[in-house]
Amino acid sequence: MDVRDKVCVVARGASGIWLALCTRFAGEGAHVVLSDLDQAACEQHAASIDAFRDCRACDPRPVDPHLVARVSSPSAHPLGQGDVA
């Protein structure tokens, strides 16, 4: 999948395989939005990824079943609408 210049929203993106996926997406030229309940880790990893590609942290609280819809809407985030979630 070509993710260059796409917005990738990754829930639970501050650890494990999801963090690796964020790093991979960024390395392939995507704009990445990390979302995780561990906001401190989310901010830390977003900052390190942002060093080489646009990356932002997003607090998913309040938790609701429509998280992807909320962070993927065009007005919800400075990067715009999510392309990959």
Backbone as CSV, one residue per row, in Angstrom:
resi,resn,N_x,N_y,N_z,CA_x,CA_y,CA_z,C_x,C_y,C_z
1,MET,0.843,-1.164,0.000,0.000,0.000,0.000,0.898,1.240,0.000
2,ASP,0.608,2.173,-0.865,1.369,3.420,-0.926,0.752,4.413,0.058
3,VAL,1.492,4.746,1.121,0.981,5.657,2.145,1.616,7.041,2.056
4,ARG,2.450,7.274,1.060,3.112,8.573,0.922,2.073,9.690,0.859
5,ASP,2.249,10.679,1.709,1.372,11.847,1.814,-0.058,11.523,2.244
6,LYS,-0.281,10.321,2.760,-1.578,9.956,3.330,-1.541,10.245,4.827
7,VAL,-2.702,10.404,5.447,-2.801,10.571,6.897,-3.175,9.220,7.483
8,CYS,-2.290,8.676,8.320,-2.513,7.366,8.949,-2.803,7.560,10.428
9,VAL,-3.973,7.126,10.865,-4.382,7.223,12.262,-4.184,5.854,12.892
10,VAL,-3.343,5.782,13.935,-3.030,4.502,14.569,-3.444,4.538,16.030
11,ALA,-4.507,3.804,16.360,-4.942,3.686,17.752,-3.981,2.765,18.489
12,ARG,-3.748,3.051,19.760,-2.795,2.312,20.601,-1.385,2.413,20.019
13,GLY,-1.090,3.560,19.400,0.156,3.734,18.667,1.397,4.012,19.492
14,ALA,1.299,4.043,20.813,2.446,4.413,21.637,3.280,3.222,22.108
15,SER,2.945,2.009,21.646,3.740,0.862,22.093,3.593,-0.307,21.121
16,GLY,4.525,-1.233,21.249,4.457,-2.499,20.544,4.400,-2.402,19.033
17,ILE,3.654,-3.321,18.453,3.548,-3.413,17.001,2.939,-2.143,16.413
18,TRP,2.060,-1.489,17.175,1.413,-0.280,16.677,2.402,0.870,16.568
19,LEU,3.348,0.963,17.508,4.397,1.976,17.414,5.307,1.678,16.225
20,ALA,5.615,0.407,16.024,6.429,0.020,14.863,5.717,0.392,13.563
21,LEU,4.406,0.210,13.538,3.618,0.562,12.365,3.660,2.076,12.127
22,CYS,3.548,2.863,13.194,3.647,4.329,13.067,4.983,4.728,12.463
23,THR,6.040,4.130,12.973,7.382,4.435,12.480,7.518,4.038,11.020
24,ARG,6.984,2.887,10.669,7.037,2.411,9.279,6.264,3.341,8.353
25,PHE,5.052,3.711,8.752,4.255,4.626,7.937,4.998,5.944,7.724
26,ALA,5.559,6.492,8.807,6.294,7.750,8.696,7.501,7.593,7.775
27,GLY,8.198,6.468,7.897,9.356,6.208,7.053,8.999,6.101,5.580
28,GLU,7.757,5.732,5.304,7.294,5.618,3.923,6.620,6.899,3.430
29,GLY,6.699,7.967,4.240,6.218,9.263,3.787,4.818,9.650,4.199
30,ALA,4.213,8.920,5.134,2.869,9.250,5.599,2.919,10.301,6.704
31,HIS,1.821,10.996,6.882,1.601,11.845,8.047,0.934,10.922,9.064
32,VAL,1.416,10.908,10.296,0.945,9.927,11.273,0.276,10.612,12.461
33,VAL,-0.861,10.057,12.863,-1.539,10.487,14.091,-1.533,9.303,15.041
34,LEU,-0.806,9.429,16.155,-0.797,8.397,17.190,-1.920,8.700,18.163
35,SER,-2.655,7.675,18.535,-3.697,7.824,19.537,-3.492,6.737,20.579
36,ASP,-3.416,7.133,21.849,-3.172,6.152,22.896,-3.621,6.718,24.233
37,LEU,-4.081,5.843,25.131,-4.456,6.290,26.468,-3.247,6.752,27.270
38,ASP,-2.062,6.221,26.974,-0.829,6.667,27.634,-0.351,7.923,26.907
39,GLN,-0.922,9.058,27.286,-0.670,10.296,26.566,0.796,10.718,26.628
40,ALA,1.475,10.474,27.748,2.885,10.855,27.855,3.726,10.079,26.840
41,ALA,3.515,8.769,26.751,4.252,7.963,25.772,3.866,8.366,24.359
42,CYS,2.609,8.657,24.157,2.117,9.071,22.846,2.840,10.345,22.397
43,GLU,2.903,11.336,23.266,3.586,12.594,22.946,5.072,12.362,22.685
44,GLN,5.700,11.531,23.518,7.135,11.266,23.373,7.436,10.606,22.028
45,HIS,6.676,9.588,21.676,6.937,8.883,20.424,6.569,9.736,19.219
46,ALA,5.508,10.516,19.338,5.132,11.404,18.238,6.242,12.412,17.978
47,ALA,6.841,12.934,19.049,7.932,13.896,18.885,9.143,13.261,18.223
48,SER,9.461,12.022,18.578,10.635,11.378,17.969,10.373,11.041,16.504
49,ILE,9.155,10.620,16.177,8.817,10.333,14.785,8.740,11.631,13.994
50,ASP,8.237,12.697,14.614,8.083,13.989,13.957,9.425,14.571,13.522
51,ALA,10.516,14.068,14.096,11.835,14.559,13.728,12.122,14.318,12.244
52,PHE,11.514,13.265,11.661,11.766,13.013,10.238,10.508,12.994,9.380
53,ARG,9.344,13.087,9.980,8.095,13.153,9.209,6.990,13.672,10.114
54,ASP,6.050,14.389,9.548,4.966,14.995,10.323,4.198,13.954,11.117
55,CYS,4.185,14.108,12.437,3.515,13.155,13.317,2.897,13.908,14.475
56,ARG,1.706,13.533,14.858,0.992,14.185,15.949,0.441,13.150,16.915
57,ALA,0.268,13.556,18.162,-0.365,12.706,19.169,-1.812,13.150,19.325
58,CYS,-2.668,12.204,19.604,-4.090,12.492,19.781,-4.594,11.705,20.985
59,ASP,-5.149,12.408,21.966,-5.720,11.754,23.136,-7.092,11.199,22.773
60,PRO,-7.308,9.895,22.901,-8.573,9.314,22.498,-9.704,9.530,23.493
61,ARG,-9.407,10.113,24.667,-10.474,10.313,25.649,-11.307,11.512,25.279
62,PRO,-12.568,11.538,25.542,-13.306,10.454,26.163,-13.447,9.269,25.216
63,VAL,-13.274,8.080,25.769,-13.332,6.869,24.956,-14.761,6.681,24.451
64,ASP,-14.876,6.477,23.171,-16.186,6.219,22.588,-16.012,5.280,21.402
65,PRO,-17.074,4.629,20.972,-16.954,3.654,19.884,-16.698,4.297,18.531
66,HIS,-16.720,5.603,18.458,-16.545,6.292,17.190,-15.206,7.025,17.115
67,LEU,-14.183,6.485,17.792,-12.874,7.139,17.845,-12.325,7.407,16.456
68,VAL,-12.322,6.417,15.601,-11.742,6.604,14.266,-12.490,7.694,13.517
69,ALA,-13.799,7.702,13.598,-14.576,8.741,12.923,-14.229,10.118,13.481
70,ARG,-14.041,10.186,14.805,-13.754,11.473,15.431,-12.391,12.005,15.018
71,VAL,-11.346,11.174,15.048,-10.014,11.679,14.708,-9.793,11.720,13.206
72,SER,-10.680,11.119,12.434,-10.529,11.121,10.985,-11.314,12.233,10.298
73,SER,-12.123,12.965,11.044,-12.887,14.024,10.392,-11.944,15.150,9.984
74,PRO,-12.231,15.830,8.876,-11.328,16.863,8.355,-11.020,17.975,9.341
75,SER,-11.949,18.282,10.254,-11.718,19.391,11.180,-11.121,18.947,12.508
76,ALA,-10.950,17.643,12.717,-10.530,17.145,14.028,-9.048,17.286,14.277
77,HIS,-8.256,17.414,13.249,-6.812,17.376,13.433,-6.125,18.271,12.416
78,PRO,-5.009,18.906,12.803,-4.298,19.801,11.888,-3.831,19.126,10.595
79,LEU,-3.656,17.809,10.609,-3.193,17.125,9.401,-4.330,16.885,8.422
80,GLY,-5.562,17.023,8.875,-6.703,16.795,7.991,-7.315,15.437,8.200
81,GLN,-8.107,15.006,7.245,-8.846,13.749,7.349,-7.922,12.547,7.225
82,GLY,-8.202,11.508,8.014,-7.401,10.295,7.954,-7.677,9.497,6.684
83,ASP,-6.619,8.933,6.099,-6.740,8.089,4.928,-6.658,6.617,5.311
84,VAL,-5.839,6.302,6.319,-5.645,4.922,6.785,-5.881,4.929,8.275
85,ALA,-6.767,4.048,8.756,-7.065,4.013,10.186,-7.056,2.564,10.651
